[in-house]
């Protein structure tokens, strides 16, 4: 199978690089300066086992590839806010032998949250969810680092909305044969994705305030934000894997280690602010909890606040980590008090 990595940033670049390193045919999809760097110098992947350079085909869209192959696998790794445009572009691509990618090819949504695969199901017939546990960083065009060891990541795979099939098992086998991924095929991938969503609710807190200072206040606020998320999921009747279940499975399989010359300043939302992209995915992380809260009568003032602030930071190109944790805690208390009084 040929893997077309739609969104060769942190997660997509790490997966694409490891697959290419194991001998698989890989095409990287990117745009702007990152695309230019991939074409000029290849994908430069920094990992605990060394620095690797992969000279791979890099395109901006499907037209550059002509007809897609019947054995192509689309791996969607763009941020959720860019999903609709990517699906529109790749879904219409013709496939050898007849039909379009949306009709014929599988798309694996390796994204945070759950909205990406919902959007994909509106366009593609064969959609798979991926619960991504893969700490990676992309700040400089052409460069990706992933500090997980002994594995680069864990990727639960499953059909959407549920179930398993041979395609999922074949992709899992390819990932695991690289030696750097564990890729369980599960019939309930969304249960793992919602568990990961609860963890990702703190992405915005980190992006706004960084990691320095006020550790007790930071931990307390993180717990309050997660509690809101759990209440919303429970009100909606949505199952999710427990912390204990996740820890038992992951153990120390993906321990993050420092990489020389590639410090990890923060997660995906922090990286979006640091690159000045002008948008973040908080609408589909904290905003997912806000949506469920409004649908099921659960107040979510903390997640609503984080969503609003993240969008303001992105729109105004504010520096990642520039809000003092004390100020965020104050605003959080005010937001909760306002809801309680209204």
PLY file of the C-alpha trace (Angstrom):
ply
format ascii 1.0
element vertex 342
property float x
property float y
property float z
element edge 341
property int vertex1
property int vertex2
end_header
0.00 0.00 0.00
1.08 3.57 -0.64
0.52 6.00 2.22
-0.52 9.56 1.39
0.04 11.69 4.49
-2.36 14.63 4.23
-0.81 17.09 6.66
2.86 16.19 7.09
3.35 18.23 10.26
4.23 16.87 13.69
2.07 13.73 13.77
1.86 13.19 10.01
5.58 13.76 9.55
6.50 11.35 12.34
4.23 8.60 11.00
5.26 9.20 7.39
8.94 9.23 8.26
8.80 6.00 10.24
6.82 4.26 7.48
9.30 5.46 4.85
12.21 4.32 7.02
10.69 0.82 7.02
10.56 0.78 3.22
6.96 1.82 2.59
6.01 4.10 -0.25
4.98 7.46 1.23
3.74 10.74 -0.26
3.76 13.85 1.92
1.11 16.56 1.53
1.90 20.03 2.83
1.68 23.69 1.85
3.63 26.92 1.97
7.11 27.06 3.40
6.86 23.53 4.78
6.10 22.12 1.32
8.99 24.07 -0.19
11.37 22.75 2.48
10.20 19.15 1.97
10.80 19.45 -1.76
14.17 21.10 -1.34
15.75 19.19 1.55
13.41 16.33 2.33
11.74 15.49 5.62
14.18 15.78 8.49
13.02 13.66 11.39
14.79 13.89 14.74
14.07 10.95 17.07
15.85 9.26 19.98
17.61 6.82 17.62
19.14 9.65 15.60
18.50 12.19 12.86
16.99 10.90 9.63
16.41 12.52 6.25
13.75 11.19 3.89
13.57 12.35 0.28
9.93 11.67 -0.45
7.42 12.95 -3.00
5.80 16.10 -1.62
2.65 17.63 -3.11
0.13 20.31 -2.28
-2.89 18.47 -3.63
-4.11 15.40 -5.53
-3.84 16.91 -9.00
-0.04 16.55 -8.84
-0.38 12.77 -8.49
-2.83 12.15 -11.33
-5.08 9.14 -10.80
-4.74 7.70 -7.33
-4.05 3.99 -6.94
-6.52 1.42 -5.67
-4.07 0.48 -2.92
-3.59 4.05 -1.65
-4.29 4.78 2.00
-5.08 8.37 2.94
-3.88 9.36 6.38
-5.50 12.65 7.40
-3.32 14.48 9.91
-4.28 18.13 9.39
-5.66 20.15 12.28
-9.44 19.74 12.56
-10.10 23.31 11.44
-8.44 22.44 8.10
-10.32 19.17 7.62
-13.18 20.32 5.41
-10.85 21.85 2.81
-8.65 18.73 2.78
-11.64 16.38 2.40
-13.10 18.48 -0.39
-9.81 18.44 -2.28
-8.93 14.76 -1.86
-12.42 13.29 -1.94
-12.96 14.24 -5.58
-9.62 12.78 -6.76
-10.06 10.09 -9.44
-8.92 6.54 -8.71
-7.53 4.15 -11.30
-10.23 1.76 -12.45
-13.05 4.19 -11.79
-14.63 6.16 -8.99
-13.22 8.78 -6.64
-11.16 8.64 -3.49
-14.28 9.35 -1.45
-15.94 6.29 -2.97
-13.01 3.88 -3.13
-10.20 4.68 -0.71
-9.87 4.43 3.07
-9.14 7.59 5.05
-7.59 7.26 8.51
-8.18 10.35 10.69
-5.06 10.74 12.83
-6.29 13.86 14.60
-7.09 15.13 18.06
-10.73 15.11 19.08
-13.54 13.34 17.24
-14.94 15.91 14.83
-12.54 15.13 11.97
-13.95 11.68 11.40
-17.52 12.98 11.62
-16.67 15.42 8.85
-14.99 12.63 6.88
-18.09 10.44 7.14
-20.04 13.13 5.28
-17.74 12.66 2.28
-15.91 9.31 2.43
-17.48 5.85 2.54
-14.56 4.17 4.32
-13.53 6.14 7.40
-11.27 5.02 10.24
-10.52 6.68 13.53
-7.03 6.86 15.02
-6.43 7.61 18.67
-3.07 9.37 18.49
-0.67 9.03 21.41
2.44 10.45 19.75
4.36 13.38 21.26
5.85 15.25 18.31
6.88 18.79 17.42
6.84 20.75 14.18
8.02 24.36 14.41
10.46 24.77 11.51
9.66 24.04 7.83
10.91 20.63 6.81
11.69 19.54 10.38
9.78 17.23 12.73
10.92 15.79 16.05
9.37 12.97 18.07
10.89 12.14 21.44
8.94 9.04 22.41
10.92 5.94 23.34
11.13 2.97 23.04
8.12 3.54 20.77
7.47 6.70 18.79
3.76 6.35 19.47
0.65 4.28 20.12
-2.12 4.46 17.53
-5.44 2.74 18.22
-7.24 2.05 14.94
-10.85 1.21 14.16
-13.66 1.78 11.70
-16.02 4.69 12.19
-18.46 4.68 13.78
-17.41 1.25 15.07
-16.01 -2.11 14.10
-12.84 -3.53 12.58
-11.88 -4.95 9.19
-8.99 -6.25 7.11
-7.91 -2.77 6.00
-7.44 -1.68 9.60
-5.47 -4.83 10.33
-3.21 -4.35 7.30
-2.44 -0.75 8.25
-1.82 -1.81 11.85
0.61 -4.47 10.64
2.52 -1.94 8.52
2.79 0.47 11.45
3.94 -2.20 13.89
6.48 -3.67 11.46
8.34 -0.35 11.56
9.31 -1.28 15.12
8.28 2.15 16.39
4.50 1.92 16.82
1.99 -0.17 18.67
-1.26 -0.04 16.74
-4.10 -2.02 18.37
-7.14 -2.59 16.16
-10.21 -2.05 18.32
-13.97 -2.13 17.62
-14.58 0.94 19.80
-11.90 3.42 18.74
-14.05 6.38 19.81
-13.85 5.22 23.43
-10.09 5.77 23.27
-10.45 9.03 21.39
-12.80 10.50 23.98
-10.35 9.50 26.71
-7.60 11.29 24.77
-9.92 14.29 24.33
-10.09 14.69 28.11
-6.29 14.85 28.19
-6.22 17.32 25.30
-8.47 19.78 27.17
-5.31 20.98 28.93
-3.60 21.76 25.61
-5.14 25.22 25.66
-4.10 25.89 29.25
-0.51 25.02 28.33
-0.67 27.14 25.18
-1.89 30.17 27.12
0.33 29.91 30.20
3.26 27.66 29.34
4.65 25.30 31.95
6.72 27.57 34.20
5.66 28.51 37.72
2.42 28.13 39.65
2.42 24.35 39.47
-0.22 23.86 42.18
-2.56 26.39 40.59
-1.94 24.86 37.18
-2.66 21.31 38.41
-5.82 22.41 40.21
-7.16 24.24 37.16
-6.31 21.30 34.91
-8.31 19.01 37.21
-11.31 21.37 37.15
-11.25 21.56 33.35
-11.11 17.78 33.07
-13.96 17.37 35.61
-16.16 19.53 33.39
-15.26 17.32 30.44
-16.07 14.13 32.32
-19.42 15.54 33.43
-20.32 16.45 29.85
-19.37 13.01 28.49
-21.30 11.25 31.22
-24.39 13.40 30.63
-24.18 12.54 26.94
-23.79 8.84 27.70
-20.44 8.67 25.90
-18.08 5.94 27.17
-14.35 6.56 27.46
-11.34 4.56 28.59
-10.35 5.20 32.19
-7.02 6.67 33.22
-6.09 3.34 34.80
-6.90 1.44 31.60
-4.81 3.83 29.53
-1.87 3.66 31.91
-2.00 -0.14 32.06
-1.81 -0.36 28.27
0.76 2.35 27.64
3.00 1.87 30.67
6.44 3.16 29.70
6.15 2.35 26.02
6.19 6.00 24.89
8.35 7.84 27.41
9.30 11.34 26.30
13.04 12.08 26.34
14.85 15.34 25.47
16.29 15.59 21.97
19.43 17.69 21.40
18.60 20.83 19.48
14.86 20.16 19.49
13.29 21.25 22.78
9.59 20.40 23.16
7.99 23.61 24.36
4.42 22.37 24.24
1.73 20.35 22.53
-0.19 20.92 19.33
-2.05 24.09 20.39
1.14 25.66 21.78
2.88 24.84 18.49
0.12 26.46 16.43
0.49 29.68 18.42
4.28 29.51 18.21
4.16 29.13 14.42
1.68 32.01 14.16
-0.76 30.02 12.02
-3.68 32.27 12.98
-5.87 29.37 14.08
-5.96 26.65 16.74
-8.00 23.48 17.21
-9.53 24.47 20.56
-13.00 24.71 18.97
-12.82 20.92 18.58
-11.25 20.15 21.97
-12.62 22.48 24.65
-15.34 23.41 22.16
-16.43 19.77 21.90
-17.07 19.77 25.65
-18.92 23.07 25.37
-21.10 21.60 22.62
-21.94 18.50 24.66
-22.61 20.65 27.69
-25.13 22.78 25.83
-26.77 19.74 24.27
-27.17 17.96 27.62
-27.61 20.74 30.14
-24.16 20.68 31.74
-22.42 24.03 32.41
-18.89 24.21 30.98
-17.63 27.72 31.82
-13.96 26.72 32.11
-13.78 25.00 28.75
-15.76 27.84 27.17
-13.24 30.33 28.58
-10.24 28.37 27.32
-11.78 28.06 23.87
-12.44 31.80 23.71
-8.97 32.78 24.93
-7.20 30.36 22.57
-9.00 31.83 19.57
-8.16 35.36 20.74
-4.47 34.45 21.11
-4.42 32.92 17.62
-6.31 35.76 15.96
-4.16 38.46 17.58
-0.92 36.47 17.19
-0.13 36.65 20.89
2.92 34.84 22.17
2.37 31.27 23.35
2.61 30.96 27.13
2.37 34.71 27.72
-0.62 34.74 30.11
0.32 34.45 33.81
-1.32 31.42 35.41
-2.69 33.65 38.18
-4.58 35.74 35.65
-6.10 32.65 34.03
-7.16 31.26 37.41
-8.80 34.61 38.23
-10.70 34.61 34.95
-11.71 31.00 35.48
-13.14 31.77 38.93
-15.05 34.72 37.49
-16.46 32.56 34.68
-17.68 29.92 37.14
-19.18 32.54 39.46
-21.01 34.18 36.56
-22.63 30.87 35.57
-23.59 30.10 39.17
-25.22 33.51 39.58
-27.14 33.47 36.31
0 1
1 2
2 3
3 4
4 5
5 6
6 7
7 8
8 9
9 10
10 11
11 12
12 13
13 14
14 15
15 16
16 17
17 18
18 19
19 20
20 21
21 22
22 23
23 24
24 25
25 26
26 27
27 28
28 29
29 30
30 31
31 32
32 33
33 34
34 35
35 36
36 37
37 38
38 39
39 40
40 41
41 42
42 43
43 44
44 45
45 46
46 47
47 48
48 49
49 50
50 51
51 52
52 53
53 54
54 55
55 56
56 57
57 58
58 59
59 60
60 61
61 62
62 63
63 64
64 65
65 66
66 67
67 68
68 69
69 70
70 71
71 72
72 73
73 74
74 75
75 76
76 77
77 78
78 79
79 80
80 81
81 82
82 83
83 84
84 85
85 86
86 87
87 88
88 89
89 90
90 91
91 92
92 93
93 94
94 95
95 96
96 97
97 98
98 99
99 100
100 101
101 102
102 103
103 104
104 105
105 106
106 107
107 108
108 109
109 110
110 111
111 112
112 113
113 114
114 115
115 116
116 117
117 118
118 119
119 120
120 121
121 122
122 123
123 124
124 125
125 126
126 127
127 128
128 129
129 130
130 131
131 132
132 133
133 134
134 135
135 136
136 137
137 138
138 139
139 140
140 141
141 142
142 143
143 144
144 145
145 146
146 147
147 148
148 149
149 150
150 151
151 152
152 153
153 154
154 155
155 156
156 157
157 158
158 159
159 160
160 161
161 162
162 163
163 164
164 165
165 166
166 167
167 168
168 169
169 170
170 171
171 172
172 173
173 174
174 175
175 176
176 177
177 178
178 179
179 180
180 181
181 182
182 183
183 184
184 185
185 186
186 187
187 188
188 189
189 190
190 191
191 192
192 193
193 194
194 195
195 196
196 197
197 198
198 199
199 200
200 201
201 202
202 203
203 204
204 205
205 206
206 207
207 208
208 209
209 210
210 211
211 212
212 213
213 214
214 215
215 216
216 217
217 218
218 219
219 220
220 221
221 222
222 223
223 224
224 225
225 226
226 227
227 228
228 229
229 230
230 231
231 232
232 233
233 234
234 235
235 236
236 237
237 238
238 239
239 240
240 241
241 242
242 243
243 244
244 245
245 246
246 247
247 248
248 249
249 250
250 251
251 252
252 253
253 254
254 255
255 256
256 257
257 258
258 259
259 260
260 261
261 262
262 263
263 264
264 265
265 266
266 267
267 268
268 269
269 270
270 271
271 272
272 273
273 274
274 275
275 276
276 277
277 278
278 279
279 280
280 281
281 282
282 283
283 284
284 285
285 286
286 287
287 288
288 289
289 290
290 291
291 292
292 293
293 294
294 295
295 296
296 297
297 298
298 299
299 300
300 301
301 302
302 303
303 304
304 305
305 306
306 307
307 308
308 309
309 310
310 311
311 312
312 313
313 314
314 315
315 316
316 317
317 318
318 319
319 320
320 321
321 322
322 323
323 324
324 325
325 326
326 327
327 328
328 329
329 330
330 331
331 332
332 333
333 334
334 335
335 336
336 337
337 338
338 339
339 340
340 341
